[in-house]
Amino acid sequence: MNIWNTPIGMSEVLTLSAFLFSIGLYGLFTRRGIIAILMCIELMLNAVNLNLIAFDRLYVHDGAGQVMALFSIAVAAAEIAVGLALTINLFRLRAATNADEADSLHEPNGFRN
């Protein structure tokens, strides 16, 4: 089934993408937990991926937008891995996952042996 032959058009896809991006942006500025912030960033990246695929299907038809979206998903997976590693490190050092306490990730009393 081709989505572009259905009543869902480009304006609906762009509206959905803008809605997802704005929800992610709102969560990015209002949340304090690092994991919630990472989830909001992922929501914003998925909105951008939706735009890439929609514009590729509308204008180009060669799959370059889909390849860029796939590459963006791979970069987002790496970003989540690094973000979760930093969150685990912060939790081990400070016993907190609040973004306000993530000003420094070094040992409070020097290096640990």
N, C-alpha and C positions, 0 to 999 in steps of 0.2 A: 504494500500500500504506500503510495507516494503522499507524503504529508503536504506537499505544496499543491495538490489537487483537491485538498479538503478545505472547508471553510476557515481553517487556521491559516492566516496570512502572515506576511512579514511584520505588519504592525503589531499583531498579537504576540509574536515571538519577541520583538524588541521591547514591548511593554513588560512581558514576563521577565526578560533579562534585566531591564531597569529596576523592576520590583525586587528581584533577587539581589542585585547589586546594592540597592539601597538598604535592604534588610541586613546584609553583611556589613555595610558601612556603619549603620546604626549600632549593631552589635560590637563592632570594633571599637567604637568610641565610648560605649556604655559598660561593657563587661570588664571585670577585673581579673578573672581567672585566665591563666595562660592557655588552657585547653579550649575554653570558650572563644578566646581571641583567635586561636588557630582555626577553629571551626568556621568563624566568621570570614577569615581570609580565604578559606577554601570555598565558601559560598560565593564570595566575590569572584574568585578565579573561575568557578563554574559558570557564572553569568557571562564572563568574558568569552569562555569557550562556546557558549550558546550563540553569542554574537558572531564569533568566527565561523561557525558552521552555517549559520543563517545567511551571512553575506556571501559565503562560498557557494551555497546552493542558489542564491539569487543572481549573482553576477558572473562568477568565474566558471563553475562547473568542471573544474579539473582536479578537485580534491586537495588543493593546497591548504585551504582553510581547515579541512579535516586533519591533515597532517600536522598543522600548527596546533590544533586543539589537542591532538594526541601527545605532541611534544610538551605542551603546557601541562597536561595531566601527569606526565612523567616528572616534570620539574616540581609540580605540586606534591607528588609523592615523596620526592627527596626533601622538600621543605618540611613536610610533616615529620619525616624521620629525624631531621635535625632538631626541629622544634620539640618533639617529644623527648629526645635525648637531653636537651637543655632543661626541660621541665623535670625530668627524673633527677638530673644533677642538682637542680635547685631544691627539689624536695629532700634529697639526701643531705644537703648542706644546711638548709634553713627550716625544714619541715613545713614548708608552705608552697603553694602554687599560685600565689597572688602576684600579679604583674608589678605591683608597686614595690614588692620586696626583691625584684629581680635586677636591682641596680648593679649588683656585682655577684659573680659566681665563684669568686675565689674563696679559699678556706678562711674563716674568720681569724684563726690563730696561726696562720702560716700554712705551709704545705703539709699534707698528710703523708706519713711514711707507710 
